[in-house]
């Protein structure tokens, strides 16, 4: 009973603390504003985030003796040039490999017989087989008559029927078989050197493969039509993208140049609170370091995968390397999802030969290096989130903001954790109830 009363007194003291009330209201209002901005002003959110990330580099250059304006201009210029060069190299690679992938899929689908045509051809083929059976019986009777009587008319008729049988027979004189009597196509030979031909032949010659390709064709056709309609009717989206490419760098420049003025103005609108200062210190220590570390990790994993995939002559190496690099942004889930295309494309390229196992070994080695070397070096004690908390954050923020919510789930979860840490420190420092 005493413990319950003590807990109640501590809870009442917690919620009656004006500083805690101000902190909770400020954080809640900021989260609501960020949610509305993300929905209606995404360029502003992106600009603020990028300015926050580049601020650390600008400060380091300024500490080395460079003028702040020169540091901002140089950092922004180098970032834009680097991003432009990356896009100039990446865009042709991605476009070429996506075009090749689409062309191969289109060729595969076009060579696939249509289901309705197969059903329509079944009846004529059955009729031909019936005629063939009748001609065969008549041929036997005429052959017996010719053998017994030697009639020339019967012999001519026998030749006519034999010619007709030749027309109905298959290549090499083999009789056309009914679809029901055709043996199923054997599964692909894993020891074949030509992995692509083996997979294609198996898909084209087996009912299961044909059915799967038809379903995928319907889905892709529907998706392509929807995408084409969206691109054709959404000219405003293209114009917005061009405007963003101009406005976001300008926004970043002014945010970095007038950072102190903006912070002073915002601070004047917020209640003076030691908890808010602690939250700012917590974010500066963990949040920015995590985001910068993730960018470095993604680039390192991308580079390692690109070298490995090109060395092994894997098809679509650049697309796979980009996918693996981006997968590190989403812990646990990204690695599982991106492994599927790596394995499938590797099997299509090499079958189960040595090349496939070299690819799997190189990919596994990169994942081990990422988990055991790169991550500890970049994120030692930066963000300490439980795996369950990470998965919950991915589900919640992915539901709210889609793919962007998935990418920023961990930084947002670390923000929530920082708020909880600040509140816990305040509670721990509070005097015990008397």
C-alpha positions in Angstrom: 0.0 0.0 0.0 2.8 2.4 0.8 4.6 1.5 -2.5 1.3 2.2 -4.4 0.9 5.6 -2.6 4.5 6.5 -3.3 4.1 5.7 -7.0 0.9 7.8 -7.1 2.7 10.7 -5.5 5.6 10.4 -7.9 3.2 10.3 -10.9 1.3 13.3 -9.7 4.5 15.2 -9.2 5.7 14.3 -12.7 2.5 15.6 -14.4 2.3 18.7 -12.2 5.9 19.7 -13.2 5.4 22.8 -15.5 8.7 22.1 -17.3 7.6 18.5 -18.2 4.2 19.9 -19.4 5.9 22.4 -21.6 8.3 19.8 -22.9 5.5 17.4 -23.8 3.4 20.1 -25.5 6.3 21.4 -27.5 7.4 18.0 -28.7 3.7 17.1 -29.5 3.2 20.3 -31.5 6.5 19.8 -33.3 5.5 16.2 -34.3 2.1 17.4 -35.5 3.7 20.2 -37.5 6.3 17.8 -39.0 3.5 15.4 -40.0 1.5 18.1 -41.7 4.7 19.4 -43.4 5.6 16.0 -44.6 2.2 15.6 -46.2 2.0 19.0 -47.9 5.5 20.5 -47.9 7.9 17.6 -48.5 10.6 19.9 -50.1 10.8 21.9 -46.9 11.3 18.7 -44.8 14.0 17.4 -47.2 15.7 20.8 -47.2 15.8 21.0 -43.4 17.0 17.4 -43.1 19.8 17.9 -45.6 20.9 21.2 -44.1 21.0 19.5 -40.7 23.2 16.8 -42.1 25.6 19.1 -43.9 25.9 21.5 -40.9 28.5 19.2 -39.2 30.8 19.3 -42.2 30.4 23.1 -42.5 31.2 23.6 -38.8 34.4 21.5 -39.1 35.5 23.5 -42.1 34.8 26.7 -40.2 36.8 25.5 -37.2 39.8 24.9 -39.6 39.8 28.6 -40.3 37.7 28.8 -43.5 35.1 31.6 -43.8 31.6 30.2 -43.0 30.0 31.5 -46.2 32.9 29.9 -48.2 32.5 26.7 -46.2 28.8 26.6 -47.0 29.2 27.3 -50.7 32.0 24.8 -51.1 30.2 22.0 -49.2 27.0 22.6 -51.2 28.8 22.8 -54.5 30.8 19.6 -53.9 27.6 17.8 -52.8 25.7 18.9 -55.9 28.5 18.0 -58.3 29.0 14.7 -56.6 25.3 13.9 -56.8 25.1 15.0 -60.4 28.1 12.9 -61.4 26.6 9.9 -59.6 23.3 10.3 -61.4 25.0 10.8 -64.8 26.8 7.5 -64.3 24.0 5.6 -62.6 21.1 6.7 -64.8 22.5 5.2 -68.1 23.5 2.0 -66.2 20.1 1.5 -64.6 18.2 2.5 -67.8 20.3 0.1 -69.9 19.9 -2.9 -67.5 16.2 -2.2 -67.0 15.7 -2.0 -70.8 17.6 -5.3 -71.2 15.5 -6.9 -68.5 12.2 -5.7 -70.0 13.3 -6.8 -73.5 14.1 -10.3 -72.3 10.8 -10.6 -70.4 8.9 -9.3 -73.5 10.6 -11.9 -75.7 9.8 -14.6 -73.3 6.2 -13.6 -73.0 5.7 -13.3 -76.8 7.0 -16.8 -77.3 4.5 -18.1 -74.8 1.5 -19.6 -76.5 -1.8 -18.0 -75.6 -4.1 -20.0 -73.4 -7.2 -19.3 -75.6 -5.3 -20.3 -78.7 -4.3 -23.6 -77.0 -8.0 -24.2 -76.1 -9.1 -23.3 -79.7 -6.5 -25.6 -81.3 -7.5 -28.6 -79.1 -10.8 -29.3 -81.0 -9.3 -29.3 -84.6 -6.4 -31.5 -83.4 -8.8 -34.0 -81.8 -10.8 -34.0 -85.1 -7.7 -34.7 -87.1 -6.8 -37.6 -84.8 -10.2 -39.0 -85.2 -9.9 -38.8 -89.0 -6.5 -40.4 -88.8 -7.9 -43.3 -86.8 -10.6 -43.8 -89.4 -8.2 -43.7 -92.3 -6.0 -46.2 -90.6 -8.9 -48.7 -90.2 -9.9 -48.2 -93.8 -6.3 -48.6 -94.9 -6.1 -52.0 -93.2 -9.3 -53.2 -95.0 -8.1 -52.0 -98.4 -4.7 -53.5 -97.8 -6.4 -56.9 -97.1 -8.5 -56.5 -100.2 -5.6 -55.6 -102.4 -3.7 -58.5 -101.1 -6.5 -60.9 -101.9 -7.9 -59.5 -105.2 -5.2 -57.3 -106.7 -7.7 -54.6 -107.8 -6.0 -51.5 -109.3 -8.8 -49.2 -108.1 -8.3 -50.4 -104.6 -4.6 -49.8 -104.9 -5.2 -46.2 -106.0 -7.5 -45.6 -103.1 -4.8 -47.1 -100.9 -2.2 -44.7 -102.1 -4.6 -41.7 -101.6 -5.2 -42.7 -98.0 -1.5 -43.2 -97.4 -0.8 -39.7 -98.7 -3.5 -38.3 -96.4 -2.0 -40.2 -93.5 1.4 -38.6 -94.4 -0.2 -35.1 -94.2 -1.6 -35.9 -90.7 1.5 -37.4 -89.4 4.1 -35.4 -87.5 7.8 -34.8 -88.4 9.7 -37.8 -89.4 6.5 -39.8 -90.0 5.4 -39.8 -86.3 1.7 -39.5 -85.7 0.5 -36.3 -84.1 -0.2 -36.9 -80.4 -3.1 -35.6 -78.4 -2.2 -32.9 -75.8 -3.6 -35.2 -73.1 -1.1 -37.9 -74.1 2.0 -35.6 -74.3 4.4 -36.3 -71.5 5.2 -33.3 -69.3 8.3 -31.4 -70.0 11.2 -32.4 -67.8 12.4 -29.9 -65.2 15.4 -27.7 -66.1 18.8 -29.4 -66.0 20.8 -27.7 -63.3 24.1 -28.9 -64.8 23.5 -27.0 -68.1 25.9 -24.3 -69.0 23.3 -22.0 -70.4 21.2 -21.0 -67.4 19.0 -18.5 -69.2 18.0 -20.9 -71.9 17.3 -23.7 -69.4 15.0 -21.5 -67.3 13.3 -20.1 -70.4 12.7 -23.5 -71.9 11.4 -24.9 -68.6 8.9 -21.9 -68.3 7.7 -22.3 -71.9 7.3 -26.1 -72.0 5.7 -26.8 -68.7 2.1 -26.0 -67.8 3.1 -24.7 -64.4 5.6 -22.3 -65.9 3.2 -21.1 -68.6 0.5 -20.5 -66.1 2.9 -18.5 -63.8 4.1 -16.4 -66.8 0.5 -15.6 -67.8 -0.4 -14.4 -64.4 2.8 -12.3 -64.2 2.1 -11.0 -67.7 -1.4 -9.9 -66.6 0.0 -8.2 -63.5 2.8 -6.5 -65.4 0.4 -5.3 -68.1 -1.9 -3.8 -65.6 1.0 -2.2 -63.7 2.4 -0.8 -67.0 -0.9 0.7 -68.0 -1.4 2.3 -64.7 2.1 3.7 -64.7 1.8 5.0 -68.2 -1.5 6.8 -67.4 0.1 8.3 -64.3 3.1 9.6 -66.2 1.0 10.9 -69.1 -1.5 12.8 -66.8 0.9 13.9 -64.1 2.8 16.7 -65.9 2.5 18.8 -62.7 4.6 16.2 -60.9 7.4 16.6 -63.4 7.3 20.4 -63.0 7.3 20.1 -59.2 10.4 17.9 -59.4 12.2 20.5 -61.6 11.2 23.2 -59.1 12.4 21.2 -56.2 15.8 20.6 -57.8 16.2 24.4 -57.9 14.6 25.4 -54.6 16.0 22.7 -52.3 19.7 23.7 -52.8 18.7 27.4 -52.3 16.8 26.5 -49.1 19.8 24.5 -47.8 22.1 27.4 -48.4 20.0 30.0 -46.5 19.3 27.6 -43.7 23.1 27.0 -43.2 24.0 30.7 -43.6 21.4 32.0 -41.2 21.3 29.1 -38.8 22.0 31.1 -35.7 19.3 33.7 -36.6 16.7 31.0 -37.3 17.5 29.1 -34.1 17.3 32.3 -32.0 13.9 33.1 -33.6 12.6 29.7 -32.9 13.9 29.7 -29.4 12.0 32.9 -28.7 8.8 31.2 -29.6 9.4 28.1 -27.4 9.3 28.0 -23.6 12.7 28.1 -21.9 13.3 24.5 -20.7 16.4 22.6 -19.7 14.7 19.5 -21.1 14.5 20.9 -24.6 18.2 21.8 -24.4 19.0 18.2 -23.3 16.9 16.9 -26.2 18.9 19.0 -28.6 22.1 17.7 -27.2 20.8 14.1 -27.5 19.8 14.6 -31.1 23.1 16.3 -32.0 24.9 13.4 -30.5 22.9 10.5 -31.9 20.5 11.4 -34.7 22.8 13.2 -37.1 25.6 10.7 -36.5 23.2 7.8 -37.3 22.0 9.3 -40.6 25.5 10.2 -41.7 26.7 6.8 -40.8 23.9 5.1 -42.7 24.8 7.1 -45.8 28.4 6.1 -45.5 27.4 2.4 -44.9 25.1 2.4 -47.9 27.9 3.7 -50.2 30.5 1.2 -48.8 28.2 -1.8 -49.3 27.2 -0.5 -52.7 30.9 -0.2 -53.7 31.7 -3.7 -52.4 28.8 -5.3 -54.2 29.5 -3.5 -57.4 33.1 -4.8 -57.5 32.0 -8.3 -56.6 29.2 -8.5 -59.1 31.1 -7.1 -62.0 34.1 -9.3 -61.2 31.8 -12.4 -61.3 30.1 -11.1 -64.5 26.7 -11.1 -63.0 23.8 -9.8 -65.1 22.2 -6.6 -63.9 25.2 -6.1 -61.5 24.6 -2.3 -61.1 20.9 -2.6 -60.2 21.7 -5.4 -57.7 24.5 -3.4 -56.2 22.1 -0.3 -55.8 19.4 -2.5 -54.2 21.9 -4.1 -51.7 23.3 -0.7 -50.8 19.8 0.8 -50.2 18.8 -2.3 -48.2 21.1 -1.4 -45.3 18.9 1.6 -44.6 16.2 -0.8 -43.5 17.7 -3.1 -40.8 16.7 -6.8 -40.9 13.9 -6.4 -43.5 16.1 -4.9 -46.2 18.7 -7.7 -46.1 16.0 -10.4 -46.4 14.1 -8.8 -49.2 17.2 -8.0 -51.4 18.6 -11.5 -51.0 15.8 -12.9 -53.2 16.7 -11.2 -56.5 20.4 -11.8 -55.9 19.7 -15.6 -55.6 17.3 -15.7 -58.5 19.4 -13.8 -60.9 22.5 -15.8 -59.8 20.7 -19.0 -60.5 19.5 -17.8 -63.9 23.0 -16.8 -64.8 25.0 -19.8 -63.5 22.5 -22.6 -62.5 24.0 -24.5 -59.6 27.5 -24.3 -61.1 30.6 -22.9 -59.4 29.7 -19.3 -60.5 26.5 -19.4 -58.5 28.3 -20.5 -55.3 31.0 -17.9 -55.8 28.2 -15.2 -56.0 26.5 -16.5 -52.9 29.8 -16.7 -51.0 30.7 -13.1 -52.0 27.3 -11.8 -51.1 27.4 -13.5 -47.7 30.9 -12.2 -47.1 29.7 -8.6 -47.8 26.8 -9.1 -45.4 29.2 -10.4 -42.7 31.6 -7.5 -43.2 28.7 -5.1 -43.0 27.3 -6.6 -39.8 30.6 -7.3 -38.0 33.0 -4.6 -39.2 31.3 -1.6 -40.9 28.3 -1.2 -38.5 30.4 -1.5 -35.3 32.9 1.1 -36.6 30.2 3.6 -37.7 27.5 3.1 -35.1 29.2 2.1 -31.9 26.9 3.4 -29.2 25.2 5.8 -31.6 21.7 4.2 -31.6 20.9 1.4 -29.2 17.4 0.2 -30.3 16.0 -3.2 -29.6 15.3 -5.2 -32.7 11.6 -5.4 -31.8 11.5 -1.6 -31.5 13.1 -1.3 -35.0 10.5 -3.7 -36.6 7.6 -1.8 -34.9 9.0 1.5 -36.1 9.2 0.2 -39.7 5.6 -1.0 -39.5 4.2 2.1 -38.0 6.0 4.8 -40.0 5.8 2.7 -43.2 2.0 2.7 -42.7 2.0 6.5 -42.2 4.3 7.6 -44.9 4.9 4.7 -47.2 8.4 4.1 -48.5 9.7 7.3 -47.0 8.4 6.2 -43.6 10.3 2.9 -44.0 13.5 4.7 -44.9 13.3 7.2 -42.0 11.8 4.8 -39.4 15.1 4.3 -37.5 15.9 8.1 -37.2 12.3 8.8 -36.1 12.5 5.9 -33.6 15.8 7.3 -32.3 14.1 10.7 -31.9 11.3 9.1 -29.8 14.0 7.3 -27.7 15.8 10.6 -27.2 12.6 12.2 -25.8 12.1 9.2 -23.5 15.7 9.5 -22.3 15.3 13.2 -21.5 12.1 12.5 -19.5 13.8 9.6 -17.6 16.6 11.9 -16.6 14.2 14.5 -15.4 12.3 11.9 -13.4 15.5 10.5 -11.9 16.7 14.0 -10.9 13.3 14.8 -9.3 13.3 14.8 -5.4 11.7 11.7 -3.8 8.2 12.3 -2.5 8.0 12.9 1.3 
